[in-house]
Amino acid sequence: MARLSGKVAIITGAARGMGESHARRFAAEGARVVLTDRSEMEGRRLADEIDGETLFIKHDVTDAADWTRVVSEAEAAFGPVTVLVNNAGILGPLATTAELSESDYMTVCAVNQHSVFLGMRAVLPSMLRAGKGSIVNISSIAGMAANYGFPSLAYVASKFAVRGMTKATAIEYGRHNIRVNSVHPGFIQTPMMVEATNEEGGDALSLIPLGRIAEPDEVSQLVLFLASDESSYITGAEHLIDAGMLAQ
């Protein structure tokens, strides 16, 4: 139970849902974990609950200065950052392309796409000093295929962009022993999914070959693998965890 021993990880959007699950799993596997989120009360409560070395930092992932501060505080507390999980994300409005406002489009892209760039840019100097690193960018099946019914073009665009940014950065920094991968979840039992669908699975089950919604920890196990040295020869790759949805 120490697959991440000696690693320092920043996990964004860690106050609930998949981010919370990743934080709990990483701490259980020996990582020193920096949890960030805009929800301060939930984030601090979680950091206090987790058995391990943790630090919560209130964080706006769309703000470059905030990223500089988060990395600085993480290094001061635990040393160089060696793992980044860009997990923070929003669905945005349910709207057709013609109905989607520019402000909503920009908001979704700021959180889902631009923050991934800001996060990678902020942690790479720390990883270079450490001589190693693993970045895991959480995308979506909407970053692999655009199906009618996703919240909007903005969500699909942002998640496709994460996939390309992942590959570009993986190529640039592979020679420095820094790996970058993207994870593409399908339907996961999180508050965001329930809020978006107004149900706990419902009609989605008919689209899923395994016939069930995933628990967040099932995604966390994949993220853990990519953050660990067990995936030392894997970089620049997309990792679907969708119970076979896109195989159809």
Beta strands, then each sheet from edge to edge (+ up, - down):
strand 1: 8-12
strand 2: 32-37
strand 3: 54-58
strand 4: 83-86
strand 5: 133-138
strand 6: 178-185
strand 7: 238-241
sheet 1: 3+ 2+ 1+ 4+ 5+ 6+ 7+
end
